[in-house]
Amino acid sequence: MRYNRLGESDLRVSEICLGTMTFGDQNTEDEAHAQIERALEAGVNFIDTAELYPVPPKAETQSRTESYIGSWLANNPERRRDLVLATKVTGRSGMLPWIRGEGELPRVDRSNIERALEGSLRRLQTDYVDLYQIHWPDRNVPKFGEPRFDPEREWEAVPIHEQLEVMKDLVDSGKVRYIGLSNETPWGVREFVRLAEEHDLPRVVSIQNAYNLINRTFEYGLDEVAHRDNVPLLAYSPLAFGHLTGKYLDSGAPPGARLTLYPDFGNRYAKPGVAEACREYVEIAREGGLDPVQMALAFIRQRHFTVSTIIGATSLEQLDVNLASREVTLDSDLLEAIDAIHRRYTNPAL
């Protein structure tokens, strides 16, 4: 396993991060603990979660993921110092009234951030998190597959400067080591960096956005920001909800798969061109003697702006396939074949 410096922090994170959003719904507590153990055995030192998880979000399951990680940490307290643990504060939403148990609109203001972090620390059974991320912006932005910015939807957002001031207090308290963003735009990243530099506030060290073979929109502006401002990508949804494995191409709905259990949850990928593009990516992987999963993950790992790829699995067998991708390197011919498909099917699942 290789390890990369996380932006301008002193953290070195494994190039594969264990994503956990199935813990508490598709995975039991015992299964979650087994996944953590298997990932650590392979050299993973980076675990990502969120107060919202598991997904799809439901009041009856919200926060179980952090609790399952916390019970593992309680049984293995000596291993906490070897882990880079990341979690997230839920962004503004009128659809999640159960978040934090207040029945209010979740926001990214002082009261919400402080209560969210205290809840996460309690469930995770730790006194600090290494990376605290804003799950999505408080302001009006296109997110989760929305195609464009709509200025007609503007609302009064919590100022970014205010958000950073809260984060500074949390960093100064020792409860948070570094901060990051998620589902952000180029303007948003630049504004967080600018305000941090101007006002001596914590600088974001990463951005966690969707990035995969059928959604390469990160390359349209965010890649340059990531490079010039040293805010690298934590790539989530690297297999596009399983579409890039090929399992949905012919069987349609494999038993137990996420989109079989929750067919409406994958609307981001239920778009024209997705199936056709995935079929071609699967075919060139197999022609090259590769597992499509490992090709898709290796492609992300080899991008200059990627610091770690967040994998997710519902079984140890799936997890092992994902972890083995660290040994795969794509040659120039295969990378050109991937780009040729991309030119024919450009971001069908943006």
C-alpha positions in Angstrom: 0.0 0.0 0.0 1.3 3.5 -0.9 0.6 6.5 1.3 0.1 10.1 0.2 0.3 13.4 2.0 -3.2 14.8 2.5 -2.9 18.3 1.1 -1.1 20.7 3.4 -1.6 18.6 6.4 0.9 16.3 8.2 -1.4 13.3 7.6 -0.3 10.5 5.3 -3.2 8.5 4.0 -3.4 5.2 2.2 -4.2 5.5 -1.5 -7.3 3.4 -0.7 -9.8 4.6 1.9 -12.4 2.4 3.5 -15.8 3.9 2.8 -18.5 2.8 5.3 -21.9 4.0 4.1 -23.3 0.5 4.0 -22.5 -0.1 7.7 -25.8 -0.2 9.6 -28.1 -1.1 6.7 -26.6 -3.5 4.2 -23.9 -4.5 6.7 -24.3 -5.7 10.3 -22.0 -4.6 13.1 -20.0 -7.8 12.9 -19.7 -7.4 9.2 -18.6 -3.8 9.6 -15.9 -4.9 12.1 -14.7 -7.6 9.8 -14.3 -5.1 6.9 -12.3 -2.8 9.1 -10.0 -5.6 10.1 -9.5 -6.8 6.5 -8.8 -3.3 5.3 -6.2 -2.7 8.0 -4.5 -6.0 7.2 -4.1 -4.8 3.6 -2.5 -1.5 4.8 -5.4 0.8 4.8 -5.1 3.5 7.5 -7.9 5.8 6.3 -11.6 5.4 7.2 -14.4 7.7 6.0 -17.8 8.1 7.4 -20.5 10.7 8.1 -23.2 11.5 10.7 -25.7 10.9 7.9 -24.7 7.3 7.2 -25.8 4.7 6.3 -27.4 5.5 3.0 -30.0 5.9 1.7 -30.7 8.2 4.6 -33.4 7.1 7.0 -34.4 8.3 10.4 -34.3 4.8 11.9 -30.8 4.1 10.7 -29.1 7.5 10.8 -25.7 7.5 12.7 -25.4 3.7 12.9 -22.3 3.8 10.8 -20.4 5.9 13.2 -21.7 3.8 16.1 -20.3 0.6 14.4 -16.9 2.2 13.9 -17.0 3.5 17.5 -17.7 0.0 18.9 -14.7 -1.3 16.9 -12.5 1.5 18.3 -13.7 0.8 21.8 -12.5 -2.8 21.4 -9.2 -1.7 19.8 -8.3 1.6 21.5 -4.6 1.1 20.9 -5.1 1.2 17.2 -6.8 4.7 17.1 -3.5 6.5 16.8 -2.7 4.5 13.6 -5.9 5.5 11.9 -6.9 8.6 9.9 -10.5 9.0 10.8 -12.7 11.2 8.7 -16.4 12.2 9.2 -18.8 14.9 7.9 -21.3 17.4 9.1 -24.5 17.2 7.1 -25.2 20.2 4.8 -28.3 22.3 4.5 -31.4 20.2 3.7 -35.1 20.4 4.1 -35.5 16.6 3.6 -33.6 15.4 6.7 -35.4 16.8 9.7 -34.3 13.9 12.0 -30.6 14.9 11.7 -29.3 15.8 15.2 -32.8 15.0 16.7 -34.0 18.6 16.7 -36.5 18.5 13.8 -34.9 21.6 12.4 -33.4 22.5 9.1 -29.7 21.2 9.1 -27.3 24.0 8.4 -23.6 24.6 8.5 -23.7 27.3 11.2 -22.0 27.3 14.6 -24.8 25.6 16.5 -25.2 22.8 14.0 -21.5 22.2 13.4 -20.8 22.0 17.2 -23.7 19.7 17.9 -22.9 17.5 14.9 -19.3 17.1 15.9 -20.2 16.3 19.5 -22.6 13.6 18.3 -20.0 12.1 16.0 -17.3 12.0 18.7 -19.7 10.3 21.1 -20.7 7.7 18.6 -17.2 7.1 17.3 -15.9 6.8 20.9 -13.0 9.0 20.3 -12.0 12.5 21.5 -10.9 13.8 18.0 -11.4 13.3 14.3 -8.5 13.7 11.9 -10.5 15.2 9.1 -13.8 17.0 9.5 -15.6 17.6 6.2 -18.6 19.7 5.2 -20.8 17.1 3.5 -22.2 19.5 1.0 -22.3 23.3 0.8 -24.8 25.4 2.8 -25.3 27.7 -0.3 -27.2 27.0 -3.5 -25.1 24.7 -5.7 -25.9 21.9 -8.2 -25.2 18.6 -6.3 -25.7 14.9 -6.5 -26.1 14.8 -10.3 -27.9 18.1 -10.8 -26.7 19.4 -14.2 -26.3 23.1 -13.7 -26.3 26.1 -11.4 -29.7 27.8 -11.1 -29.5 31.4 -9.7 -33.2 31.5 -9.3 -32.9 29.1 -6.4 -30.7 31.4 -4.3 -31.3 31.5 -0.5 -29.5 33.1 2.4 -26.5 30.9 3.1 -24.2 30.7 6.1 -21.1 32.8 5.1 -18.0 30.7 4.4 -16.0 33.0 6.7 -18.4 32.1 9.5 -18.0 28.4 8.8 -14.2 28.7 8.9 -14.3 30.6 12.2 -16.3 27.7 13.8 -13.8 25.2 12.4 -10.9 27.2 13.8 -12.4 26.9 17.3 -12.8 23.1 16.8 -9.2 22.8 15.6 -8.0 25.0 18.5 -9.9 22.8 20.9 -8.1 19.6 19.7 -11.4 18.0 18.6 -10.6 18.3 14.9 -7.1 18.1 13.3 -7.9 19.2 9.8 -10.9 20.2 7.7 -12.1 19.3 4.2 -14.9 19.8 1.8 -17.3 17.5 -0.1 -19.5 17.9 -3.1 -17.9 21.3 -3.7 -17.4 23.5 -6.8 -14.3 25.3 -8.1 -15.6 28.6 -6.8 -16.3 27.1 -3.4 -12.9 25.6 -3.0 -11.2 28.8 -4.0 -13.3 30.8 -1.6 -12.5 28.5 1.3 -8.8 28.8 0.5 -8.9 32.6 -0.1 -10.7 33.3 3.2 -8.5 31.0 5.2 -5.4 32.7 3.9 -6.7 36.2 4.4 -8.0 35.7 7.9 -5.5 33.1 9.3 -8.2 30.4 9.5 -7.9 26.6 9.0 -7.1 25.7 5.4 -9.0 22.9 3.7 -6.8 19.9 2.9 -9.1 17.9 0.6 -12.2 17.7 -1.4 -14.4 14.6 -1.5 -16.4 14.5 -4.8 -17.8 11.9 -7.0 -15.3 10.8 -9.7 -15.4 7.7 -11.9 -15.2 6.6 -15.5 -18.7 7.8 -16.3 -18.4 11.0 -14.3 -15.2 12.9 -14.9 -16.5 16.4 -14.3 -13.8 16.9 -11.7 -11.5 17.4 -14.7 -13.5 20.5 -15.7 -11.9 23.1 -13.4 -11.6 21.3 -10.0 -8.5 19.5 -11.3 -6.6 22.7 -11.7 -7.8 24.1 -8.4 -6.8 20.8 -6.7 -3.3 21.1 -8.2 -2.6 24.9 -7.7 -4.2 25.1 -4.3 -3.0 21.7 -3.1 -6.6 20.5 -2.2 -6.5 17.0 -3.6 -9.4 14.7 -4.4 -10.9 12.0 -2.2 -12.8 10.2 -4.9 -16.2 8.7 -3.9 -18.5 6.5 -5.9 -15.5 5.2 -7.9 -17.6 2.3 -9.3 -20.7 4.4 -10.0 -23.0 2.6 -7.6 -21.8 -0.7 -9.0 -22.5 0.1 -12.6 -18.8 -0.1 -13.6 -18.6 -3.7 -12.2 -20.9 -4.8 -15.1 -23.3 -6.5 -12.7 -26.3 -4.5 -13.9 -25.7 -4.9 -17.6 -27.3 -8.3 -18.2 -28.8 -9.5 -14.9 -30.6 -6.2 -14.4 -31.0 -6.4 -10.6 -28.7 -8.8 -8.8 -30.2 -10.0 -5.4 -28.9 -7.9 -2.5 -27.3 -5.2 -4.6 -27.9 -1.6 -3.5 -29.9 -0.6 -6.6 -32.0 -3.8 -6.2 -32.8 -2.9 -2.6 -33.2 0.8 -3.3 -34.0 1.3 -7.0 -34.8 5.0 -6.6 -31.5 5.8 -4.9 -29.5 5.5 -8.1 -31.2 8.2 -10.1 -27.9 9.9 -10.6 -26.9 6.9 -12.8 -30.2 6.2 -14.4 -29.4 8.4 -17.4 -29.0 7.9 -21.2 -25.6 6.5 -22.2 -24.7 5.0 -18.8 -25.4 1.4 -19.7 -23.7 1.8 -23.1 -20.6 3.4 -21.7 -20.3 0.9 -18.8 -20.6 -2.0 -21.3 -17.6 -0.7 -23.3 -15.5 -0.1 -20.2 -16.2 -3.6 -19.0 -15.3 -5.0 -22.4 -12.0 -3.3 -22.7 -11.1 -4.3 -19.1 -11.8 -8.0 -19.9 -10.0 -7.8 -23.2 -6.9 -6.5 -21.3 -7.2 -9.4 -18.8 -8.4 -7.1 -16.0 -11.3 -7.2 -13.6 -13.5 -4.2 -14.5 -13.6 -3.2 -10.9 -9.8 -3.1 -10.7 -9.5 -1.2 -13.9 -12.0 1.5 -12.8 -10.2 1.9 -9.4 -6.7 1.9 -10.9 -7.7 4.6 -13.4 -8.8 6.9 -10.5 -5.6 6.1 -8.5 -3.4 7.2 -11.4 -4.9 10.7 -11.8 -2.6 13.4 -10.6 -5.2 15.0 -8.4 -6.3 11.9 -6.5 -4.9 11.5 -3.0 -7.1 8.5 -2.0 -10.0 6.5 -3.5 -12.9 5.7 -1.3 -14.0 2.1 -1.8 -17.2 0.4 -0.4 -18.3 -3.2 -0.2 -21.0 -5.3 1.3 -18.9 -8.5 1.5 -15.3 -9.4 2.2 -15.0 -10.9 -1.2 -15.9 -7.5 -2.8 -13.6 -5.8 -0.5 -10.7 -8.0 -1.4 -11.2 -7.3 -5.1 -11.2 -3.6 -4.4 -8.1 -3.8 -2.3 -6.3 -5.8 -5.0 -6.6 -2.8 -7.4 -3.6 -1.3 -5.7 -1.4 -3.7 -7.6 -2.9 -2.8 -11.0 -1.3 -0.1 -13.2 -2.9 0.8 -16.5 -0.6 1.3 -19.5 -0.8 4.1 -22.0 -2.7 2.0 -24.6 -5.4 1.1 -22.1 -5.6 4.7 -20.9 -6.1 5.9 -24.5 -8.8 3.3 -25.0 -10.5 4.6 -21.9 -10.3 8.2 -23.2 -11.7 7.1 -26.5 -14.8 5.7 -24.8 -15.0 8.9 -22.8 -15.1 11.0 -25.9 -18.0 8.9 -27.2 -19.9 8.9 -23.9 -18.8 12.1 -22.1 -19.9 12.1 -18.5 -23.3 10.4 -18.9 -23.7 10.3 -15.1 -22.5 13.7 -14.1 
